[in-house]
Amino acid sequence: MNLQQTLKLHVKAAIKVLFQSELESVEFQATRKEFAGDITIVVFPMLRVVKGNPVVIGEQVGQYLLDNVDLVLGFNVVKGFLNIEISDSYYLDFFQSIKGETNYGFSEVNDEKAVMVEYSSPNTNKPLHLGHVRNVLLGYSVAEIIKASGKKVYKTQIINDRGIHICKSMLAWQRFGNGETPESTGLKGDKLVGNYYVKFDQVYKVEISELVAQGQSEDVAKKNAPILLEAQEMLRKWEAGDNEVVSLWKKMNQWVYDGFDVTYKNIGVDFDTYYYESDTYLLGKEFVAEGLKTKVFEEDTDGSVWCDLTEDGLDRKIVLRSDGTAVYMTQDIGTAIQRIKDYPDVGGMVYTVGNEQDYHFKVLFLILKKLGFDWAKNLFHLSYGMVDLPSGKMKSREGTVVDADDLIKEMADTAEEISKELGKLEDYSEAEKKELYKTIGLGALKYYILKVDPKKRILFDPKESIDFQGNTGPFIQYTYARIQSILRKADVKEYIALNVVEMQFHDKEKQLIKQLENFPEVIQSAADQHSPALIANYTYDLVKDFNSFYQNVSILGADSDLEKGFRVALSQTVGQTIKNAFKILGIEVPERM
């Protein structure tokens, strides 16, 4: 039981004894630096069950804790905030219990219901770009955080491998490709296919201009451009199972899958299972019939089927067209149900999709609830904002996107440039340097994106992200490497084994231990809120506290072996916690920098 859990029990007991009232929850926050105390209890929420002056209530609760709880050394009340001072012995016992633990902060699987996290979900007509990078990093880290909080997790994606946009790339390659392949060009398959998606758009625009010059309006010309009509015909042939079209589709999609795999490996993410839109686009229709029977859906006079959500503050949503064809909503209903059939232990799902789809997911989750699926209450849309660059917005059709592979290379190159300026890698081999540049570059990219609340839009500046000072990935990586340097000079195993039973803490030591104690709670909060930013910013706070400790307290030159041993063990535990925090963000930490 951690400090908050222990105090929560005693505060509830205090309210029961002092005021004969039941308190449902207790709100804590960090004590402000200008006041004495190690943890603060917020009194204001107690006023819902206890009437009176918050300062007086705080004084009474504080006195009760001082009289009845051994670990409480003192208290003070500032307005409606009860600041509690905790004994050094509590923090020493806590530290003794976690030092040397490699998985500190991570919980064992304690929930029989698994969570499925969907992320990436690209189209197979272009390479992954900067927007995908934010999606992938968010989805992967949220999956790892939920896993660390004690749940089984399945990582999945649905690959959008069918539709008119796929046929555009196929048709352009058929017309202009002269049989070239990834092997013959030396290009990754996703890049090759993406080039033909851009080529289609270029030809399409020329044809529109020609039709407009012949007297057609722009809207009519857009519909009548020969290359678009040909792509639509190709889609009809694909849906009819035409052997030649299906064979081309399989070949070009495989090129893209192979390219995606390389990018995923370079970014450092993985998946447990895959779904393909070509397999799922007909799913869901059977549940439309079921929904009609239970009056969740209603049929219009033209035969189309709708779900009326106006009483829920939404609108009417079509789930089946009058010609009997499904819409995206129908497919998503069917895919969600299919996933539960495939993985019966899944009790909830997280969809990592941009905020332009907020309304779609509100509707989807509500329809699934109305259809009677109990697990629908555990669905979450991990909505995120767009990523902009200083140069402006990206457009796939025009080929102005920032390619994910190019971005990863640029980050490594920038890390190399800055590292050379700092000049600290003289004893590294070239291979070691290259690996380190990639680790720093990727760490900078991932941290810069993950430290921001997912809902916020990001302006991403590669140079700004690779800074060895401030709230950046490289600053945290550098601190971790500094700790490893200290540990290489000391006999760490001996110091971790040292049993310290009594210790007079330096303020900086106590602050570090207090931060360490928060880590498991931060993981649980990050899992509940689906927010890697909580982990990222916790790690930055921990690193700031360590650097303050490092500057103010001598570690290897301590006055006694006891103090030296304690400080080495404390440094090792901080290093391990940084490593664990960065692991669930998908970021590596270098042993040397």
C-alpha positions in Angstrom: 0.0 0.0 0.0 1.5 3.4 -1.0 1.4 6.6 1.0 -1.8 7.9 -0.6 -3.7 4.7 -0.1 -2.5 4.5 3.6 -3.5 8.2 4.3 -6.8 7.7 2.5 -7.9 5.0 4.9 -6.9 7.2 7.9 -8.6 10.3 6.5 -11.8 8.4 6.0 -11.5 7.1 9.5 -11.0 10.6 10.8 -14.1 11.9 9.1 -16.1 9.0 10.5 -14.9 9.5 14.1 -14.9 13.3 14.1 -18.0 14.1 12.1 -19.9 10.7 11.9 -19.9 11.0 8.1 -18.7 8.7 5.3 -16.2 10.1 2.8 -16.1 8.4 -0.6 -12.8 9.8 -1.9 -9.8 11.8 -0.7 -8.1 14.3 -3.0 -4.3 14.7 -2.8 -1.8 17.0 -4.5 1.9 17.8 -4.2 2.7 20.3 -1.4 3.8 23.7 -2.7 7.5 24.4 -2.2 6.8 27.4 0.0 5.0 25.4 2.7 6.3 22.6 5.0 5.0 19.2 4.2 5.4 16.2 1.9 1.9 15.6 0.7 -1.3 17.8 0.7 -4.8 16.7 1.4 -7.4 19.0 -0.3 -10.2 19.8 2.3 -12.7 21.5 0.0 -14.2 18.3 -1.5 -14.9 17.1 2.0 -17.5 20.0 2.4 -19.9 17.9 0.4 -20.3 15.6 3.5 -19.0 17.7 6.3 -20.4 21.2 6.9 -18.1 23.9 8.3 -15.0 26.0 7.9 -12.4 24.2 5.7 -9.5 25.5 7.8 -11.1 24.2 11.1 -11.9 20.9 9.4 -8.3 20.7 8.2 -7.0 21.4 11.7 -9.2 18.7 13.2 -8.3 16.0 10.6 -4.6 17.0 10.8 -4.6 16.5 14.6 -6.3 13.2 14.3 -3.7 12.0 11.9 -0.8 13.2 14.1 -2.3 11.4 17.2 -3.2 8.2 15.4 -0.8 7.6 12.5 2.9 6.8 13.2 4.2 8.0 9.9 2.7 11.5 10.3 5.2 13.9 12.0 3.4 17.2 11.7 0.9 19.2 9.7 -0.2 22.8 8.8 -3.3 24.1 7.2 -3.3 26.8 4.5 -6.8 27.9 3.6 -8.5 24.6 2.5 -5.2 22.6 2.1 -3.9 20.3 4.8 -0.1 19.8 4.4 1.2 16.6 6.0 4.8 16.0 7.1 5.9 12.4 6.7 8.6 10.7 8.8 12.0 9.9 7.1 11.6 6.3 8.3 8.6 5.8 6.1 10.5 6.9 3.0 13.6 4.9 4.0 11.4 1.7 4.4 9.8 2.4 1.0 13.1 2.9 -0.7 14.5 -0.3 0.8 11.5 -2.2 -0.7 12.1 -1.0 -4.3 15.9 -0.6 -4.7 17.3 -3.0 -7.3 13.9 -3.9 -8.6 14.1 -3.9 -12.4 10.3 -3.8 -13.1 9.5 -1.1 -10.5 6.2 0.6 -11.3 4.9 -2.2 -13.5 1.9 -4.2 -12.2 1.4 -7.9 -12.7 -1.6 -8.8 -14.9 -4.5 -8.4 -12.5 -7.5 -8.1 -14.8 -9.1 -11.1 -16.6 -10.4 -8.8 -19.3 -8.0 -7.7 -22.0 -7.9 -4.4 -23.9 -7.4 -4.1 -27.6 -5.6 -1.0 -28.8 -5.9 -0.1 -32.5 -3.4 2.3 -34.1 -1.7 3.2 -37.4 -4.5 1.8 -39.8 -2.9 3.3 -43.0 -4.0 3.3 -46.6 -2.0 1.1 -48.9 -1.5 3.8 -51.5 1.2 5.8 -49.9 4.1 5.6 -47.3 3.5 6.4 -43.7 4.0 10.2 -42.9 4.3 12.5 -40.0 0.6 12.3 -39.1 0.9 8.5 -39.0 4.0 8.8 -36.7 1.9 10.7 -34.1 -0.8 8.0 -34.4 1.6 5.1 -34.1 3.6 6.6 -31.2 0.4 7.4 -29.2 -1.2 4.0 -29.9 1.9 2.0 -29.1 2.7 3.9 -25.9 -0.9 3.8 -24.6 -0.9 0.0 -25.2 2.4 -0.3 -23.3 1.1 1.9 -20.4 -2.2 -0.1 -20.1 -0.1 -3.3 -20.1 2.2 -1.8 -17.3 -0.9 -0.9 -15.3 -1.8 -4.6 -15.0 -4.0 -5.5 -18.0 -3.5 -7.9 -20.9 -3.3 -5.9 -24.2 -3.6 -6.8 -27.9 -2.1 -4.3 -30.3 -3.9 -4.2 -33.7 -4.5 -2.2 -36.8 -7.0 -2.3 -39.6 -5.3 -1.7 -43.0 -7.4 0.2 -45.5 -6.4 -1.9 -48.5 -9.4 -1.4 -50.8 -11.4 1.4 -52.5 -11.0 4.0 -55.2 -7.8 5.5 -53.7 -6.0 2.1 -54.0 -7.2 1.8 -57.6 -5.8 5.2 -58.4 -2.2 4.0 -57.6 -2.8 0.7 -59.4 -4.1 2.4 -62.5 -1.3 4.9 -62.6 1.3 2.2 -62.2 -0.4 0.1 -65.0 -0.3 3.1 -67.3 3.1 4.7 -66.6 5.1 2.2 -64.6 6.7 0.2 -67.4 6.7 -2.8 -65.1 9.1 -1.3 -62.5 9.2 -2.9 -59.0 10.8 -2.1 -55.7 13.7 -4.4 -56.6 14.3 -2.8 -60.0 14.1 0.8 -58.7 15.7 0.3 -55.2 12.7 2.1 -53.7 10.7 0.8 -50.7 7.4 -0.6 -52.0 5.3 1.9 -50.1 7.3 4.8 -51.7 7.0 3.4 -55.2 3.2 3.0 -54.9 2.9 6.4 -53.3 4.7 8.0 -56.3 2.0 6.6 -58.6 -0.8 8.0 -56.3 0.8 11.4 -56.8 1.2 10.7 -60.6 -2.6 9.9 -60.8 -3.4 13.2 -59.2 -1.2 15.1 -61.7 -2.8 13.4 -64.7 -6.3 13.9 -63.2 -5.7 17.7 -62.8 -4.5 18.0 -66.4 -7.6 16.1 -67.7 -9.9 18.4 -65.6 -8.3 21.5 -67.1 -8.7 20.1 -70.7 -12.4 19.4 -70.0 -13.0 22.8 -68.5 -11.3 24.3 -71.6 -13.8 22.4 -73.7 -16.7 24.1 -71.9 -17.5 21.8 -69.0 -17.9 23.2 -65.5 -15.2 22.3 -63.0 -17.6 20.1 -60.9 -18.7 18.2 -64.0 -15.1 17.9 -65.3 -14.0 16.4 -62.0 -16.6 13.6 -62.5 -15.9 13.0 -66.2 -12.1 13.0 -66.2 -11.2 9.8 -68.2 -8.6 8.6 -65.7 -11.1 8.8 -62.8 -13.8 6.9 -64.8 -11.1 4.2 -65.5 -10.2 4.0 -61.8 -13.9 3.6 -61.0 -14.2 0.8 -63.5 -11.1 -0.9 -62.0 -12.8 -0.8 -58.6 -16.0 -2.4 -60.0 -13.8 -5.2 -61.5 -12.1 -5.7 -58.1 -15.4 -6.0 -56.4 -16.5 -8.5 -59.0 -13.3 -10.6 -58.4 -11.7 -9.9 -61.8 -8.5 -12.1 -61.8 -6.2 -9.6 -63.4 -7.2 -6.7 -61.2 -7.1 -8.8 -58.0 -3.7 -10.1 -58.9 -2.3 -6.6 -59.5 -4.0 -5.4 -56.2 -2.3 -8.3 -54.2 1.1 -7.6 -55.8 1.1 -3.8 -55.2 -0.4 -4.2 -51.7 2.4 -6.6 -50.7 5.0 -4.1 -51.9 3.4 -1.6 -49.5 3.2 -4.1 -46.6 6.9 -4.9 -46.9 7.6 -1.1 -46.9 5.5 -0.5 -43.8 7.2 -3.4 -41.9 10.6 -1.6 -42.4 9.2 1.7 -41.2 7.5 0.1 -38.1 10.8 -1.7 -37.3 12.7 1.6 -37.6 10.2 3.5 -35.4 10.3 0.6 -32.9 6.6 -0.4 -32.7 4.8 -3.7 -33.3 1.4 -5.3 -33.6 -0.1 -8.6 -32.3 -2.8 -8.9 -34.9 -4.0 -7.3 -38.2 -7.4 -6.7 -39.8 -7.9 -5.8 -43.5 -10.7 -3.7 -44.8 -10.9 -6.0 -47.8 -12.0 -8.7 -45.3 -14.2 -6.5 -43.1 -16.0 -4.2 -45.5 -19.0 -6.5 -45.7 -19.2 -7.1 -42.0 -22.0 -5.6 -40.0 -24.9 -6.0 -42.4 -26.3 -9.0 -40.5 -26.6 -6.7 -37.4 -28.6 -4.2 -39.4 -31.4 -6.9 -39.7 -31.0 -7.6 -36.0 -31.3 -3.9 -35.2 -34.4 -3.5 -37.3 -36.1 -6.3 -35.3 -35.2 -4.6 -32.0 -36.2 -1.2 -33.3 -32.6 0.2 -32.8 -32.8 0.9 -36.6 -35.6 2.1 -38.8 -36.2 1.6 -42.6 -37.0 4.6 -44.8 -39.5 4.3 -47.7 -36.6 4.0 -50.2 -35.3 0.9 -48.4 -32.3 2.6 -46.7 -31.8 1.9 -43.0 -31.1 4.5 -40.3 -30.4 4.9 -36.6 -32.2 7.9 -35.1 -29.9 9.3 -32.4 -31.6 12.7 -32.1 -32.9 12.0 -28.5 -29.2 11.4 -27.6 -28.2 14.8 -28.9 -26.8 13.4 -32.2 -28.5 13.1 -35.6 -29.9 10.3 -37.8 -27.1 8.1 -39.1 -27.4 5.9 -42.2 -26.2 2.3 -41.7 -27.4 0.7 -45.0 -28.0 2.5 -48.4 -31.2 2.0 -50.4 -29.2 -0.3 -52.8 -28.3 -2.6 -49.9 -24.6 -1.5 -49.7 -22.9 -0.9 -46.4 -21.4 2.4 -45.2 -18.2 2.9 -43.1 -20.4 2.9 -39.9 -21.8 -0.5 -40.8 -18.3 -1.9 -41.4 -17.0 -0.5 -38.1 -19.9 -2.0 -36.2 -19.2 -5.4 -37.8 -15.4 -5.1 -37.2 -15.8 -4.3 -33.5 -18.1 -7.3 -33.0 -15.8 -9.6 -35.0 -12.8 -8.6 -32.8 -14.7 -9.7 -29.7 -15.5 -13.0 -31.5 -11.8 -13.5 -32.4 -10.6 -12.5 -28.9 -13.3 -13.4 -26.3 -11.2 -12.1 -23.4 -11.3 -8.5 -24.8 -13.5 -6.3 -22.6 -12.7 -3.0 -24.1 -11.1 -1.3 -27.1 -9.1 1.9 -27.7 -9.2 3.5 -31.2 -6.3 5.8 -32.0 -7.8 8.1 -34.7 -7.4 11.8 -35.4 -9.9 14.3 -33.9 -11.7 14.8 -37.3 -13.4 11.5 -36.5 -14.7 12.5 -33.0 -18.3 12.5 -34.1 -18.0 9.1 -36.0 -16.9 7.4 -32.8 -19.5 9.0 -30.6 -22.1 7.5 -33.0 -20.4 4.1 -33.3 -20.1 3.6 -29.5 -23.7 4.7 -29.0 -25.0 2.3 -31.7 -23.1 -0.6 -30.2 -24.5 0.1 -26.8 -28.1 0.3 -28.2 -27.4 -3.1 -29.9 -26.9 -4.5 -26.4 -23.2 -5.2 -26.3 -22.0 -4.9 -22.7 -18.4 -4.3 -23.7 -19.5 -1.1 -25.7 -19.3 0.9 -22.4 -15.5 0.2 -22.4 -14.8 1.7 -25.8 -12.5 4.7 -26.0 -11.6 7.0 -28.9 -8.0 8.2 -28.4 -8.5 11.4 -30.3 -5.5 13.5 -31.2 -4.7 16.7 -33.0 -2.9 17.3 -36.2 0.9 17.6 -36.5 2.1 20.7 -38.3 5.5 21.7 -39.5 7.0 25.2 -39.7 6.5 24.8 -43.5 2.7 24.3 -43.2 0.1 21.6 -43.8 0.8 18.4 -45.6 -1.1 16.9 -48.6 -0.6 13.3 -49.7 -2.1 13.8 -53.2 0.3 16.6 -54.0 3.3 14.7 -52.6 4.0 17.4 -49.9 3.8 15.1 -46.9 6.7 14.5 -44.6 7.7 10.9 -45.2 8.2 8.9 -41.9 11.4 7.3 -43.1 12.8 10.6 -44.2 11.8 12.1 -40.8 13.6 9.3 -38.9 16.8 9.9 -41.0 16.6 13.6 -40.5 16.3 13.2 -36.8 19.4 11.0 -36.7 21.3 13.4 -38.9 20.3 16.4 -36.6 21.4 14.4 -33.6 24.7 13.7 -35.3 25.2 17.4 -36.1 24.5 18.5 -32.5 26.5 15.7 -30.9 29.5 16.6 -33.0 29.2 20.2 -31.8 29.2 19.0 -28.2 32.2 16.7 -29.0 31.8 14.0 -26.4 32.1 10.8 -28.5 35.8 10.6 -29.3 36.1 7.0 -28.0 33.1 5.7 -30.0 33.5 3.5 -33.1 31.6 4.8 -36.2 29.0 2.0 -35.8 28.5 2.9 -32.2 28.1 6.6 -33.1 25.5 5.8 -35.8 23.5 3.7 -33.4 23.6 6.4 -30.7 22.6 9.1 -33.2 19.5 7.1 -34.1 18.7 6.5 -30.5 18.9 10.2 -29.7 17.1 11.3 -32.8 14.2 8.8 -32.3 14.1 9.6 -28.6 13.8 13.3 -29.4 11.0 12.7 -31.9 9.0 10.4 -29.7 9.3 12.5 -26.5 8.5 15.8 -28.3 5.2 14.2 -29.6 4.3 12.2 -26.5 4.9 14.9 -23.9 2.0 16.9 -25.3 -1.6 16.1 -24.4 -2.9 14.0 -27.3 -5.9 16.4 -27.9 -3.6 19.3 -28.7 -2.3 20.2 -32.1 1.5 20.1 -32.4 3.9 22.3 -34.3 6.9 19.9 -34.7 10.3 21.4 -35.0 13.0 18.7 -35.4 15.9 21.1 -34.3 14.0 22.2 -31.2 13.3 18.6 -30.2 17.0 17.7 -30.2 18.1 19.9 -27.3 20.3 18.6 -24.5 18.7 21.1 -22.1 15.0 21.5 -21.1 12.0 19.2 -21.4 13.4 17.0 -24.2 14.1 13.4 -24.8 17.9 13.9 -25.2 18.1 15.8 -21.9 16.5 12.8 -20.1 18.6 10.3 -22.1 21.7 12.3 -21.1 20.8 12.2 -17.4 20.3 8.4 -17.6 23.8 8.1 -19.3 25.2 10.3 -16.5 23.8 7.9 -13.9 25.3 4.9 -15.7 28.7 6.7 -15.6 28.4 7.0 -11.8 27.4 3.4 -11.4 30.4 2.2 -13.5 32.7 3.8 -11.0 31.0 2.1 -8.0 30.2 -1.4 -6.9 26.5 -1.2 -7.4 25.5 -4.7 -6.3 27.2 -4.3 -3.0 25.4 -1.0 -2.4 22.0 -2.2 -3.4 22.5 -5.2 -1.0 23.3 -2.7 1.9 20.5 -2.7 4.4 20.2 0.9 5.7 18.0 0.9 8.8 18.4 4.5 9.8 19.3 7.6 7.8 19.2 11.4 8.2 18.0 12.5 4.7 19.3 15.4 2.8 16.3 17.4 1.4 17.3 16.5 -2.1 17.4 12.7 -1.2 14.0 12.9 0.3 12.6 14.7 -2.7 13.9 12.0 -5.1 12.4 9.2 -3.0 9.0 11.1 -2.9 9.1 11.3 -6.8 10.0 7.6 -7.0 7.0 6.7 -4.9 4.7 8.5 -7.3 5.7 6.4 -10.3 3.2 3.4 -10.0 0.3 5.9 -9.4 1.4 7.9 -12.5 1.2 4.8 -14.6 -2.3 4.0 -13.3 -3.4 7.6 -14.0 -1.8 7.5 -17.5 -3.6 4.2 -18.3 -7.0 5.6 -17.0 -6.6 8.8 -19.0 -4.9 7.2 -22.0 -2.2 9.9 -21.8 1.5 9.2 -22.4 2.1 12.9 -21.6 1.7 12.1 -17.9 4.5 9.6 -18.1 6.7 11.9 -20.1 6.3 14.9 -17.8 6.7 12.7 -14.7 10.1 11.5 -16.1 11.2 15.1 -16.7 10.3 16.0 -13.1 12.2 13.0 -11.8 15.2 14.0 -13.9 15.1 17.6 -12.7 15.1 16.3 -9.1 18.0 14.0 -9.8 20.1 16.8 -11.4 19.4 19.0 -8.4 20.5 16.1 -6.1 23.6 15.5 -8.2 24.6 19.2 -8.0 24.0 19.6 -4.3 25.0 16.2 -2.8 28.3 14.4 -3.3 27.6 10.8 -4.3 30.9 9.0 -4.7 32.7 11.5 -2.4 30.2 11.1 0.5 31.4 11.5 4.1 30.7 7.8 5.0 30.4 4.5 3.3 26.8 4.3 4.5 25.9 7.6 2.8 27.9 6.7 -0.4 26.2 3.3 -0.5 22.8 4.8 -0.1 23.3 7.5 -2.7 24.7 5.0 -5.3 21.7 2.8 -4.7 19.4 5.8 -5.0 21.0 6.8 -8.3 20.7 3.3 -9.6 16.9 3.2 -8.7 16.3 6.6 -10.4 18.1 5.3 -13.5 16.0 2.2 -13.6 12.8 4.2 -13.2 13.8 6.5 -16.1 14.5 3.4 -18.2 11.1 1.9 -17.2 9.2 5.1 -17.9 10.9 5.5 -21.3 10.3 1.9 -22.1 6.5 2.3 -22.0 6.9 5.4 -24.1 8.8 3.3 -26.7 12.0 5.3 -26.1 15.5 3.7 -25.7 18.1 5.0 -23.3 21.8 4.9 -24.1 24.3 3.6 -21.6 26.8 6.3 -22.6 26.5 9.7 -24.3 
